[in-house]
Amino acid sequence: MSINYQPKVIFLDAVGTIFGVKNSVGDIYTKLAKKYGVNREAEIINHYFYQAFKNSSPLAFEEENEEKIKDLEFQWWQNVTYKTFHQNETINDFTDFNTFFIELYNYFKTSQPWVIYDDVIPSLNQWQKQGIELGIISNFDTRIYDVLDNLNLRQYFQTITISSLTGVAKPEDKIFLTALAKHNCQPENAWYIGDSVKEDYWGGKSVGMQCFWLNRKKVTS
């Protein structure tokens, strides 16, 4: 990541841009599910996970109470996980699906499932030295604060704007405008970097931000 002129703020997406899942979601789900009686290939679980994830409603809620939002986040991900195993007909193999899911949900709060991309820390350090404000805009839930703390990344970001607390998900305008307002920044003075063409590149451009698509599938193994 590099810049040719200096914006007031650089916003970044989280998963797929700053950090990614080690190996695959399916690999993590499979390893943990074996403790609860489910044996399935990681590639198959990964396929059904992304199918369930894609077909789910946005991770955003019409609720203002943060504790209630955390409950809704939990239920949202529990539904995605249930559908993942239901679609490949292994849901009834679990000795205790609810306990499995609680362990899985909490595991993704830690640093263990994640890997920081090699270009991220040098870029964040460089932008900090240049005095550029940094923020995150992500279709994530409130566990992102734990993840950033556990990856020692929280220190870099002045603001974190997530779909579950904003009430809308990318590529909706509101989430980008909410993030901009936190910095008192006009769209033309902000950059947005993300790995999704639809959610990040076109989502940010729709409000007038300078956007960059980061093709991680091409530049990483």
Secondary structure, 3 states (H helix, E strand, C coil): CCCCCCCCEEEECCECCCEEECCCHHHHHHHHHHHHCCCCCHHHHHHHHHHHHHCCCCCCCCCCCHHHHHHHHHHHHHHHHHHHHHHCCCHHHCCCHHHHHHHHHHHCCCCCCEEECCCHHHHHHHHHHCCCEEEEEECCCCCHHHHHHHCCCHHHCCEEEEHHHHCCCCCCHHHHHHHHHHCCCCHHHEEEEECCHHHHHHHHHCCCCEEEECCHHHHCC
